[in-house]
Amino acid sequence: MTEKTEAQTEEIQTEEQTAARKPDGVLTKKFGAKTFIAEIFFNHSSRDTFQDKLLKAISSEKTE
């Protein structure tokens, strides 16, 4: 049963990888010798402005 689940998971990952798109933004932050890169994706069919999206991201960060 676990083999079937693993096969399904691999299939889903493959589908997601083929449907990859270019990120809407990239943030890079360096801490000492480590560099963290974050890719940002937005829903282009949304009616929210960039400012609305950014405020939502910041407010969700505060509540976590």
C-alpha positions as CSV (number, residue, x, y, z in Angstrom):
1,M,0.0,0.0,0.0
2,T,2.8,2.4,0.7
3,E,4.3,1.7,-2.7
4,K,1.1,2.8,-4.3
5,T,1.0,6.0,-2.2
6,E,4.7,6.7,-3.1
7,A,3.9,6.2,-6.8
8,Q,1.0,8.6,-6.6
9,T,3.1,11.2,-4.8
10,E,5.8,10.9,-7.4
11,E,3.2,11.3,-10.2
12,I,1.7,14.4,-8.5
13,Q,5.2,15.9,-8.1
14,T,6.0,15.3,-11.8
15,E,2.8,17.0,-12.9
16,E,3.6,20.0,-10.7
17,Q,7.1,20.2,-12.1
18,T,6.0,20.2,-15.7
19,A,3.5,23.0,-15.0
20,A,6.2,25.3,-13.5
21,R,6.0,28.9,-14.4
22,K,8.3,31.9,-13.9
23,P,8.0,33.5,-10.4
24,D,6.4,36.9,-10.2
25,G,9.2,38.0,-7.8
26,V,12.4,36.8,-6.2
27,L,13.7,37.8,-2.7
28,T,17.2,37.1,-1.7
29,K,18.5,37.5,1.9
30,K,22.0,36.7,3.1
31,F,22.6,35.6,6.7
32,G,26.3,35.2,7.3
33,A,27.5,32.5,4.9
34,K,24.0,31.3,3.9
35,T,21.9,32.9,1.2
36,F,18.1,32.3,1.2
37,I,16.2,32.7,-2.0
38,A,12.4,33.0,-2.0
39,E,10.3,32.9,-5.2
40,I,7.0,34.7,-5.0
41,F,3.9,33.6,-7.0
42,F,0.7,35.6,-7.3
43,N,-2.8,34.6,-8.6
44,H,-3.0,36.7,-11.7
45,S,-6.8,36.3,-11.9
46,S,-7.2,38.0,-8.5
47,R,-8.5,41.6,-8.3
48,D,-6.2,42.4,-5.3
49,T,-3.5,45.0,-5.9
50,F,0.1,44.3,-5.1
51,Q,-0.2,46.4,-2.0
52,D,-3.2,44.4,-0.8
53,K,-1.3,41.1,-1.3
54,L,1.8,42.5,0.5
55,L,-0.3,43.7,3.4
56,K,-1.9,40.2,3.7
57,A,1.5,38.5,3.6
58,I,2.8,40.9,6.4
59,S,-0.3,40.5,8.6
60,S,-0.2,36.7,8.3
61,E,3.5,36.8,9.2
62,K,2.6,38.7,12.4
63,T,-0.1,36.2,13.5
64,E,2.2,33.1,13.1
